[in-house]
């Protein structure tokens, strides 16, 4: 919210001084940078133990007696998605205050990106039983995916071309009108694997 406020204020004041009407990119660039580059680090730092905290402390046993394991995963995801939806909505509302326009397309694309990151984070928490290990691996992933994902967009190396199609950046930045659907598909697959992993685990 702070980044959205100060960047939008700067863009608005600059446009008043120069007389140039800034495009959408001018207002949302700071938020796009935060989520595309730092989003993995933010989310993995906060949510790396979403599931394994429950399994490691055995508190998940109280949940599985009352509801299904699928409901636990879906409930966790809905709670997390609600939090990030509110954060994004507040940020874009701040931007809309300055730009007098709500950029719904960019809002949607950033939320899709967040859905991918959150789904990957929950999957990691389901597959790795130890919180300390999920934090360590999560930090590595949060640095590796943005680095190699963005690097692969500008490189002709074969191994980077393979990585290019495994990360969301190619689909979000070069995938055209429907690239975001591929990213959502990846997120749905990761959620499905998370549910299967929890079902197979002895709690």
Backbone bond lengths (Angstrom), bond angles and torsions (degrees), N, CA, C in turn:
res aa  C-N    CA-C-N  psi(-1)  N-CA   C-N-CA  omega(-1)  CA-C   N-CA-C  phi
1 X - - - 1.456 - - 1.522 110.77 -
2 X 1.343 115.92 -41.53 1.468 119.96 179.41 1.524 111.10 -64.10
3 X 1.341 116.40 -43.46 1.466 120.62 178.39 1.528 110.27 -61.53
4 X 1.324 116.23 -43.96 1.467 120.39 179.51 1.519 111.08 -61.88
5 X 1.326 115.88 -41.17 1.469 120.31 -178.17 1.526 111.03 -65.38
6 X 1.331 116.70 -54.04 1.463 119.67 -173.81 1.522 112.30 -68.55
7 X 1.335 117.14 -37.33 1.460 119.25 177.92 1.525 111.02 -67.61
8 X 1.331 116.59 -43.05 1.467 120.04 179.43 1.521 110.92 -64.70
9 X 1.326 116.44 -39.75 1.467 120.89 177.45 1.521 110.59 -62.90
10 X 1.334 115.94 -42.49 1.470 120.15 179.11 1.527 111.09 -64.29
11 X 1.334 116.75 -45.35 1.464 121.17 -179.51 1.525 110.80 -62.61
12 X 1.330 116.46 -42.71 1.464 120.59 -179.73 1.519 111.20 -63.43
13 X 1.333 116.79 -46.45 1.466 120.73 179.52 1.519 111.28 -64.81
14 X 1.322 117.19 -37.60 1.465 120.86 178.94 1.520 110.85 -65.93
15 X 1.319 116.09 -39.47 1.469 119.40 -179.64 1.527 110.73 -68.56
16 X 1.336 116.60 -32.47 1.464 119.86 177.67 1.528 110.79 -68.47
17 X 1.348 115.70 -37.33 1.464 120.20 -178.79 1.527 111.81 -73.91
18 X 1.335 115.54 -41.46 1.473 119.53 -175.61 1.519 113.09 -90.71
19 X 1.314 117.21 -18.87 1.454 120.19 -177.00 1.510 113.12 77.79
20 X 1.337 117.07 9.97 1.464 121.79 -179.55 1.518 109.15 -99.50
21 X 1.326 116.58 130.74 1.456 121.02 176.77 1.520 108.52 -82.78
22 X 1.334 116.32 117.41 1.463 120.58 -177.74 1.518 110.58 -77.79
23 X 1.334 114.55 147.08 1.451 121.19 -179.99 1.525 109.92 -80.10
24 X 1.324 114.52 175.66 1.460 121.60 179.93 1.522 111.89 -54.15
25 X 1.333 117.01 -40.41 1.468 121.23 -177.16 1.518 111.89 -57.86
26 X 1.316 117.00 -32.90 1.451 119.99 -179.79 1.508 112.46 -64.10
27 X 1.308 116.99 -36.73 1.462 121.33 -177.61 1.527 113.30 -81.39
28 X 1.324 116.67 -37.63 1.471 119.59 -172.27 1.524 113.55 -99.89
29 X 1.337 117.85 -1.99 1.468 120.25 -173.90 1.524 112.63 -59.43
30 X 1.329 117.38 -40.40 1.466 120.27 -179.82 1.514 112.32 -63.91
31 X 1.319 116.42 -41.92 1.459 120.97 179.88 1.525 111.03 -70.02
32 X 1.322 116.94 -39.59 1.465 120.87 177.05 1.525 110.33 -62.00
33 X 1.322 116.49 -43.59 1.465 120.67 178.38 1.527 110.66 -61.04
34 X 1.331 116.83 -45.85 1.463 120.63 -178.99 1.528 111.96 -58.08
35 X 1.323 116.40 -45.69 1.469 119.88 -174.85 1.530 111.36 -78.36
36 X 1.331 117.42 -42.40 1.457 119.70 -177.70 1.524 112.43 -70.92
37 X 1.332 117.56 -35.62 1.463 120.90 -176.10 1.521 111.76 -98.98
38 X 1.326 116.86 -45.79 1.460 120.57 -174.59 1.524 113.58 -100.83
39 X 1.330 117.22 -7.53 1.463 120.77 -175.47 1.514 113.47 -58.88
40 X 1.342 115.95 -42.78 1.461 119.59 178.81 1.525 111.31 -59.55
41 X 1.332 115.60 -43.93 1.469 120.07 -178.04 1.521 111.00 -66.31
42 X 1.338 117.49 -43.98 1.461 121.30 178.46 1.525 111.25 -57.94
43 X 1.322 114.92 -52.88 1.465 120.05 -172.31 1.526 111.52 -71.12
44 X 1.323 117.85 -42.59 1.462 119.61 179.40 1.530 111.37 -66.22
45 X 1.317 117.45 -33.33 1.467 120.07 177.69 1.520 111.12 -66.25
46 X 1.322 116.40 -37.89 1.462 120.94 -177.02 1.520 113.64 -83.74
47 X 1.344 117.28 -35.98 1.463 120.38 -164.95 1.516 114.85 -122.14
48 X 1.321 118.02 14.08 1.465 119.83 -176.98 1.529 112.38 -62.42
49 X 1.335 117.30 -22.23 1.469 120.74 -177.28 1.528 112.65 -112.46
50 X 1.322 116.05 28.76 1.464 120.83 -177.90 1.525 112.51 -54.85
51 X 1.312 117.01 -44.53 1.468 121.29 -179.00 1.523 111.80 -101.91
52 X 1.330 117.12 -45.40 1.467 117.79 -174.08 1.530 113.49 -69.12
53 X 1.322 117.83 -17.97 1.472 118.90 171.73 1.534 109.65 -63.91
54 X 1.333 114.72 -40.79 1.472 120.10 179.71 1.535 111.03 -68.52
55 X 1.333 116.66 -42.27 1.463 119.34 -177.52 1.523 111.64 -73.46
56 X 1.323 116.84 -36.94 1.459 120.11 -178.73 1.529 111.73 -68.69
57 X 1.334 116.32 -37.14 1.465 120.36 179.53 1.531 112.66 -88.28
58 X 1.334 116.72 -3.58 1.467 124.65 179.47 1.530 113.61 68.90
59 X 1.315 118.13 9.17 1.471 119.80 178.44 1.523 111.88 -70.31
60 X 1.338 115.98 -17.90 1.466 118.75 179.98 1.535 111.00 -66.44
61 X 1.330 116.78 -20.32 1.465 119.86 178.40 1.527 111.58 -63.58
62 X 1.330 116.51 -30.66 1.467 119.73 177.68 1.534 110.94 -70.87
63 X 1.352 115.49 -27.95 1.462 119.40 -179.53 1.522 111.95 -79.43
64 X 1.335 116.92 -42.30 1.467 119.32 -174.25 1.522 112.44 -69.36
65 X 1.330 117.48 -16.58 1.464 119.60 175.77 1.523 111.48 -79.78
66 X 1.331 116.86 -16.39 1.466 121.32 -176.58 1.521 113.52 -109.07
67 X 1.330 116.95 -24.49 1.464 119.84 -176.33 1.524 109.51 -149.96
68 X 1.315 116.13 169.86 1.465 120.41 -177.80 1.528 110.91 -78.97
69 X 1.316 115.81 160.73 1.460 121.08 178.63 1.527 111.18 -66.58
70 X 1.327 115.90 -34.00 1.471 119.50 176.42 1.521 110.43 -62.75
71 X 1.327 116.30 -40.84 1.466 120.42 179.87 1.515 111.64 -65.02
72 X 1.336 116.56 -32.99 1.463 119.92 178.32 1.523 110.23 -63.25
73 X 1.338 116.31 -47.34 1.471 120.79 179.35 1.520 110.67 -62.91
74 X 1.329 116.20 -48.51 1.474 120.57 -178.04 1.524 110.36 -63.12
75 X 1.325 116.91 -40.36 1.466 120.61 178.98 1.517 112.13 -63.92
76 X 1.323 116.61 -43.45 1.469 120.79 176.80 1.526 110.20 -59.84
77 X 1.338 115.70 -45.65 1.462 120.00 -178.75 1.518 111.97 -63.72
78 X 1.323 117.10 -42.42 1.464 120.16 179.62 1.525 111.17 -62.56
79 X 1.330 115.83 -39.87 1.462 119.55 177.93 1.520 111.70 -63.95
80 X 1.324 116.01 -44.76 1.470 120.51 -179.80 1.525 111.11 -66.91
81 X 1.344 116.38 -45.12 1.460 119.97 179.45 1.533 111.19 -61.78
82 X 1.319 117.26 -37.72 1.468 120.98 178.42 1.520 110.84 -61.64
83 X 1.336 115.29 -42.64 1.468 119.88 179.24 1.525 111.36 -60.61
84 X 1.338 116.59 -49.35 1.458 119.87 -177.57 1.524 111.95 -71.20
85 X 1.329 117.02 -31.01 1.464 120.04 176.03 1.529 110.21 -62.24
86 X 1.332 116.56 -43.75 1.459 120.95 179.38 1.528 110.72 -65.44
87 X 1.345 116.70 -41.34 1.468 120.32 177.31 1.521 111.40 -60.44
88 X 1.339 115.90 -46.96 1.463 120.08 179.45 1.523 111.62 -64.74
89 X 1.332 115.99 -43.24 1.463 119.89 -178.73 1.517 110.97 -62.07
90 X 1.333 116.48 -41.60 1.470 120.38 178.55 1.525 110.75 -64.15
91 X 1.330 116.54 -41.33 1.466 120.68 179.83 1.527 111.76 -65.89
92 X 1.332 116.00 -44.31 1.462 119.42 -179.37 1.530 111.62 -72.06
93 X 1.313 117.31 -28.43 1.462 120.16 174.35 1.520 110.13 -65.78
94 X 1.345 115.93 -38.58 1.459 120.61 176.13 1.519 110.60 -63.66
95 X 1.332 116.05 -43.42 1.468 120.50 178.37 1.527 110.62 -63.58
96 X 1.341 116.18 -42.40 1.468 120.85 -179.61 1.524 111.50 -62.93
97 X 1.334 117.07 -31.24 1.463 121.37 178.58 1.527 110.86 -61.18
98 X 1.332 116.37 -38.38 1.458 120.75 -178.94 1.525 112.19 -86.23
99 X 1.329 116.56 -40.86 1.468 119.80 -173.76 1.524 112.82 -88.40
100 X 1.360 116.63 -13.66 1.467 122.76 -177.67 1.521 111.97 62.46
101 X 1.325 115.28 29.26 1.460 120.88 178.10 1.523 109.20 -154.99
102 X 1.329 116.28 137.00 1.465 120.63 177.30 1.523 108.02 -98.30
103 X 1.326 116.20 117.66 1.466 121.61 -174.68 1.522 109.58 -86.54
104 X 1.315 115.44 83.90 1.461 121.92 -172.59 1.534 111.77 -66.39
105 X 1.337 117.63 -35.76 1.466 120.52 -178.10 1.530 110.87 -65.64
106 X 1.325 116.64 -45.29 1.463 120.59 178.78 1.521 110.28 -67.62
107 X 1.327 116.34 -38.30 1.465 120.71 176.55 1.531 110.14 -57.44
108 X 1.322 116.07 -46.70 1.459 120.58 -179.54 1.516 112.38 -64.53
109 X 1.335 117.16 -42.73 1.464 120.14 -178.57 1.524 111.46 -65.99
110 X 1.325 117.37 -37.34 1.465 119.71 178.62 1.526 110.93 -69.95
111 X 1.327 116.62 -35.71 1.462 118.67 178.36 1.535 110.62 -68.49
112 X 1.328 117.04 -35.59 1.465 120.71 175.66 1.530 109.72 -62.84
113 X 1.319 116.45 -41.89 1.463 120.59 177.73 1.524 110.66 -62.36
114 X 1.319 116.78 -42.44 1.461 120.71 177.53 1.525 111.15 -64.24
115 X 1.332 116.66 -37.36 1.466 120.36 178.56 1.521 110.54 -62.20
116 X 1.325 117.13 -40.10 1.470 121.52 177.28 1.527 110.63 -62.32
117 X 1.334 115.98 -47.75 1.472 120.37 -176.61 1.526 110.51 -64.83
118 X 1.337 116.62 -44.29 1.468 120.78 -179.13 1.525 110.32 -63.83
119 X 1.328 117.43 -42.93 1.461 121.23 -179.79 1.527 111.03 -62.73
120 X 1.335 116.54 -41.12 1.461 120.81 177.19 1.523 111.04 -64.88
121 X 1.323 115.96 -38.83 1.461 121.12 179.67 1.536 111.13 -65.17
122 X 1.324 117.06 -44.07 1.468 121.13 178.00 1.526 110.68 -65.25
123 X 1.330 116.62 -40.00 1.466 120.24 177.09 1.525 111.05 -60.25
124 X 1.310 116.01 -45.02 1.461 120.50 178.54 1.525 110.99 -60.83
125 X 1.327 116.02 -40.37 1.463 120.68 -179.79 1.523 111.86 -67.64
126 X 1.324 116.92 -28.34 1.469 120.85 177.58 1.522 111.61 -78.40
127 X 1.329 117.02 -36.62 1.458 121.07 -175.37 1.525 113.07 -81.19
128 X 1.331 116.71 -28.51 1.467 120.78 -176.96 1.529 108.76 -106.65
129 X 1.317 118.68 115.40 1.467 120.71 -173.76 1.525 114.59 -74.28
130 X 1.327 118.10 -26.52 1.465 121.53 -175.78 1.527 111.07 -95.72
131 X 1.340 116.57 130.22 1.457 120.64 -179.09 1.523 112.08 -64.52
132 X 1.321 116.79 -39.59 1.465 119.65 -179.39 1.525 111.14 -63.27
133 X 1.329 116.51 -38.38 1.455 120.43 178.84 1.521 112.06 -71.38
134 X 1.342 117.11 -38.84 1.466 119.61 178.73 1.526 110.99 -66.79
135 X 1.347 116.97 -31.95 1.464 119.51 176.44 1.526 110.34 -66.86
136 X 1.325 116.81 -44.79 1.469 121.25 -178.98 1.526 110.84 -64.10
137 X 1.334 116.47 -49.69 1.469 120.21 -179.39 1.527 110.63 -66.48
138 X 1.339 115.94 -37.34 1.457 120.01 178.35 1.518 112.47 -61.12
139 X 1.350 116.88 -40.31 1.459 120.48 177.79 1.528 111.07 -65.36
140 X 1.325 116.27 -39.68 1.470 119.58 177.49 1.523 111.08 -63.50
141 X 1.344 115.67 -44.83 1.468 119.99 -179.93 1.524 110.83 -64.63
142 X 1.339 116.55 -40.88 1.469 120.67 -177.42 1.520 112.54 -65.53
143 X 1.333 117.22 -21.57 1.464 120.44 175.03 1.528 111.10 -93.98
144 X 1.335 116.62 -34.26 1.468 120.36 -174.92 1.530 112.47 -72.79
145 X 1.348 117.57 -45.36 1.466 119.79 -174.71 1.527 112.71 -62.87
146 X 1.352 119.85 -49.61 1.466 117.91 177.39 1.530 112.96 -63.32
147 X 1.338 116.49 -39.19 1.467 119.62 -177.90 1.522 111.55 -64.06
148 X 1.337 116.38 -55.76 1.460 119.84 -176.92 1.529 111.88 -75.59
149 X 1.347 116.80 -32.09 1.457 119.77 179.43 1.515 112.52 -63.72
150 X 1.348 116.58 -44.19 1.468 120.03 179.33 1.530 111.32 -76.57
151 X 1.322 116.37 -36.28 1.463 120.34 178.04 1.522 110.77 -61.50
152 X 1.321 116.14 -38.09 1.469 120.49 -177.46 1.525 112.66 -65.65
153 X 1.334 117.10 -21.49 1.461 119.90 179.41 1.524 112.03 -70.80
154 X 1.330 116.31 -22.32 1.468 120.21 -175.09 1.519 113.09 -116.07
155 X 1.326 117.12 6.13 1.453 120.31 -176.93 1.525 111.20 -114.16
156 X 1.314 115.60 151.90 1.457 121.88 177.64 1.525 112.08 -104.14
157 X 1.316 117.35 4.26 1.465 120.70 -179.82 1.520 109.90 -66.65
158 X 1.329 116.08 138.86 1.463 121.46 -174.76 1.512 112.31 -61.30
159 X 1.338 117.56 -46.00 1.467 119.64 -177.15 1.519 111.91 -65.66
160 X 1.339 116.41 -29.57 1.464 119.31 176.46 1.525 111.13 -76.35
161 X 1.330 117.00 -29.80 1.468 119.74 176.01 1.524 110.95 -64.65
162 X 1.344 116.33 -34.88 1.466 120.52 176.83 1.528 109.84 -66.71
163 X 1.339 116.05 -45.19 1.467 120.81 178.19 1.527 110.55 -62.31
164 X 1.314 115.95 -35.12 1.472 121.70 -178.13 1.519 112.06 -52.51
165 X 1.337 116.35 -40.44 1.462 120.51 -177.29 1.525 112.87 -87.99
166 X 1.318 116.71 -0.30 1.467 120.82 178.29 1.523 112.53 -101.81
167 X 1.325 117.42 -13.04 1.457 121.58 179.98 1.530 109.66 -107.92
168 X 1.321 118.01 161.44 1.476 120.08 -176.07 1.516 114.82 -77.27
169 X 1.325 118.49 -14.22 1.461 120.59 -171.74 1.531 112.97 -64.53
170 X 1.323 116.32 -41.47 1.469 119.05 179.04 1.525 110.70 -60.01
171 X 1.307 117.04 -44.78 1.468 120.77 -176.62 1.526 111.95 -72.33
172 X 1.336 116.72 -35.32 1.460 119.50 -178.90 1.527 112.28 -77.42
173 X 1.336 116.99 -35.03 1.461 120.54 -174.70 1.525 113.56 -99.24
174 X 1.332 116.47 -27.76 1.467 119.46 -176.55 1.527 112.68 -124.39
175 X 1.311 117.00 1.52 1.461 121.04 -172.13 1.509 115.52 -82.24
176 X 1.319 116.86 0.35 1.458 119.65 179.67 1.524 113.08 74.10
177 X 1.329 115.19 -154.07 1.469 120.78 -173.12 1.519 112.80 -65.51
178 X 1.345 116.93 -35.65 1.461 119.88 -172.25 1.528 113.06 -109.85
179 X 1.325 117.50 15.26 1.453 120.26 179.54 1.519 113.31 -61.16
180 X 1.336 115.26 -33.09 1.472 119.58 -178.43 1.527 111.68 -64.29
181 X 1.338 116.93 -26.15 1.464 119.86 178.99 1.527 111.47 -66.53
182 X 1.326 116.72 -34.70 1.468 120.52 177.46 1.527 109.56 -65.59
183 X 1.323 116.23 -41.40 1.468 120.56 178.93 1.527 110.21 -64.20
184 X 1.329 117.18 -40.61 1.463 120.47 176.50 1.518 110.99 -64.31
185 X 1.337 116.62 -37.03 1.466 120.61 177.14 1.528 110.47 -62.96
186 X 1.327 116.59 -43.88 1.468 120.63 175.94 1.528 110.15 -57.73
187 X 1.336 116.30 -44.67 1.464 120.57 -179.52 1.524 110.92 -62.48
188 X 1.338 116.64 -42.50 1.467 120.57 179.65 1.521 111.23 -64.05
189 X 1.340 116.73 -39.58 1.469 120.65 178.03 1.524 110.22 -63.05
190 X 1.321 117.15 -42.58 1.465 120.75 -179.99 1.523 111.43 -65.38
191 X 1.333 116.54 -37.75 1.467 119.78 176.04 1.523 110.18 -64.10
192 X 1.334 116.43 -42.70 1.462 120.21 178.10 1.516 112.50 -61.55
193 X 1.327 116.92 -42.74 1.468 120.97 177.81 1.524 110.43 -65.49
194 X 1.320 117.29 -36.03 1.470 121.08 177.37 1.524 110.96 -62.08
195 X 1.326 115.83 -43.88 1.466 120.33 179.61 1.527 110.53 -64.55
196 X 1.334 117.14 -44.67 1.464 121.09 178.25 1.525 111.10 -62.17
197 X 1.323 116.58 -40.24 1.456 120.42 179.49 1.516 111.76 -63.22
198 X 1.336 116.70 -41.66 1.465 119.96 179.85 1.522 111.03 -69.36
199 X 1.330 116.82 -34.70 1.462 120.76 177.88 1.530 111.53 -65.15
200 X 1.326 116.68 -35.28 1.462 120.96 -176.10 1.538 112.07 -82.95
201 X 1.319 116.72 -12.50 1.465 119.59 -175.64 1.519 110.94 -84.26
202 X 1.318 115.15 141.01 1.461 121.35 174.98 1.510 108.93 -85.63
203 X 1.327 115.17 109.72 1.464 120.15 -177.84 1.519 112.26 -93.45
